[in-house]
Amino acid sequence: MAANTVTFRVFRDEEVYEDFKLEKMAAMESVVVKNLIERKTRMEPLTFPIPCDNINSSKVLEMVFDYCKFHTHAKSNTISEEDVKIWDTQFVEKALSADKNQATFLQILLTANFLEIIDLFDLLCKAAADFLKQKNVEEMRELFERENNLTEEQQEAIMRETDWAHA
């Protein structure tokens, strides 16, 4: 079984770490892992853990692994495209609702980018755009913890200059 798994090492601090294993086929959803395996580098991921310094949560890595496992299974079985879309929608909803400030969602997005899991990264970028598209200015300020530093006159001038965007 060990020959068919890839180990990812998440560091808690300089000396403490946790290893996570993922089946080779699911791990190949990652371009980084796929390149390491196909090029047979000295850092062979089937025998040496892949360091994941940028990932600081086992919850995030587990969610990324769930995505990889499902999509690997979906590709090799007869799961309809509609069922995959439903699963992806539920995955995004779970990621967005994991915490109040969407920190988990952001960490999953960064992990997908770090490991180059292209389909997951694209899915989450679209979800982020859709999420932000629904927000008004005040909600955006609250979300990004930004204070309104414009005067009433400045705000009115901006509204007049961009009235086409508010129609």
PyMOL commands that set and color helices and strands:
alter all, ss='L'
color gray80, all
select helices_A, chain A and resi 2-4+24-27+31-39+58-76+81-96+103-114+118-133+137-143+152-161+163-166
alter helices_A, ss='H'
color red, helices_A
select strands_A, chain A and resi 5-11+17-23+50-51
alter strands_A, ss='S'
color yellow, strands_A
deselect
rebuild
show_as cartoon
